[in-house]
């Protein structure tokens, strides 16, 4: 039912490019393009390989390096969508019209839970707010993995757009520094 509601809603497109460094010393680039939850692309560019996820309506594929695309699994679709951080941020209210007030989030520290909504490919996402009410991050609870917390910083464009985020997942910190954020795709 959620996908039917999502498909009928106009979303704000978002394209991003980020340089990523992990707490384990790895470096790579992530490029995303989001038109809506059923039309998006997420690409990971490592020094020695590339991985790409495409969702185009009912078709979803993943490609590694120059290999032929293969059908993407449900968890790969969730992974591709879950990396659309800015698209989730600017379209949060549209993703799940039935979202609800969130309860406490363990490990959210000074951030307060805002709203919890269903993700199109499984799991939930909860907005995390500062004491002043601004969304400062998100808590993702998706199938087949441990919870993921991300926090925004380096706010630009009058404090509306975060150009940095830190994502904590399974003991690793991923530091995303965005070099491009455009509201088109």
URGIJO-V968708 format. One record per pair of residues at least 12 apart in sequence whose C-alpha atoms are under 10 Angstrom apart, sorted by the first residue. I is the first residue (numbers start at 1). J is the second residue. Records with the same first field share a line. If there is no record, write none. Layout:
BEGIN
I->J  J
END
This chain:
BEGIN
1->120
2->95  96  97  98  118  119  120  121
3->37  38  95  96  119  120  121
5->94  95  96  97  98
6->36  37  38  94  95  96  97  120
7->36  37  38  57  95
9->36  94  95  97
10->35  36  91  94
11->34  35  36  37  87  90  91  92  94  95
12->34  35  36  87  88  90  91  94  183  184  185
13->33  34  35  36  39  40  86  87  90  91  182  183  184  185
14->32  33  34  35  36  40  84  85  86  87  88  90  91  181  182  183  184  185
15->31  32  33  34  35  40  41  42  84  86  87  180  181  182  183  184  185
16->30  31  32  33  34  42  84  85  86  87  163  178  179  180  181  182  183  184  185
17->29  30  31  32  33  43  176  177  178  179  180  181  182
18->30  31  32  44  163  164  165  175  176  177  178  179  180  181
19->31  45  164  175  176  177  178  179  180
20->44  46  164  165  166  174  175  176  177  178
21->166  173  174  175  176  177
22->166  167  168  172  173  174  175  176
23->168  171  172  173  174  175
24->171  172  173  174
25->174
26->46  47  174
27->45  46  47  174  175
28->44  45  46  47  48  49  50  176
29->43  44  45  46  47  50  176  177  178
30->42  43  44  45  46  50  51  52  83  84  176  177  178
31->43  44  45  52  83  84  178  180
32->44  52  53  80  81  83  84  85  86  87  181  185
33->54  84  87  182  183  184  185
34->55  81  84  85  86  87  88  183  184  185
35->56  87  183  184  185
36->55  56  57  81  87  88  91  95
37->55  56  57  77  80  81  84  87  88  95  119  120  121
38->54  55  56  57  58  59  60  77  81  120  121
39->54  55  56  57  58  59  60  81
40->53  54  55  56  57  60  77  80  81  84  185
41->53  54  55  56  60  61  62  80  81  83  84  185
42->54  55  62  77  79  80  81  82  83  84
43->62  63  64  80  83
44->64
45->65
48->65
49->64  65  66
50->63  64  65  66
51->63  64  65  66  67
52->64  65  69  80
53->69  70  71  72  76  77  79  80  81
54->69  71  72  76  77  80  81
55->71  72  77  80  81
59->71  72
60->72  73  74  76  77  80
61->73  76  77
62->76  77  80
74->121  122  143
75->121  122  142  143  144  145
76->121
77->120  121  122
78->119  120  121  122  123  142  143
79->121  122  142
80->121
81->119  120  121
82->119  120  121  125  140  142
85->137  138  150  152  165
86->161  162  163  181  182  183
87->183
88->119  125  127  138
89->127  135  136  137  138  161  162
90->160  161  183
92->115  116  117  119  125  126  127
93->115  116  117
94->117
95->117  118  119  120  125
96->116  117  118  119  120  124  125
97->117  118
98->116  117  118
99->115  116  117  118  124  125  126
100->114  115  116  117  118  126
101->113  114  115  116  117  126  127
102->114  115  116  117  125  126  127  128
103->115  116  126
104->128
105->126  128  139  149
106->139
107->139  149
108->128  129  137  138  139  149  150  151
110->128  129  130  131
111->127  128  129  130  131  133  134  135  136  137  138  151
112->127  128  129  130  131  132  133  134  135  136  137
113->126  127  128  129  130  133  135  137  138  139
114->126  127  128  129  130  133  134  135  138
115->127  128  129  138
116->128  138  139  140
117->140
118->140  141  142
119->140  141  142
121->142  143
122->141  142  143
123->140  141  142  143  144
124->139  140  141  142  143  147
125->138  139  140  141  142  147  148  149
126->138  139  140  141  149
127->139  140  150
128->149  150  151
129->151
134->159  160
135->151  152  160
136->150  151  152  153  155  162  165
137->149  150  151  152  153  162  165  166  167
138->150  151  152  167
139->151  167  168
140->169
145->169  170
146->169  170  171
147->168  169  170
148->167  168  169  170  171
149->166  167  168  169  170  173
150->165  166  167  168  169  173  174  175
151->164  165  166  167  168  175
152->164  165  166  167  176
153->165  166  177
154->177  178
161->181
162->177  178  181
163->176  177  178  179  180  181
164->176  177  178  179
165->177  178
END
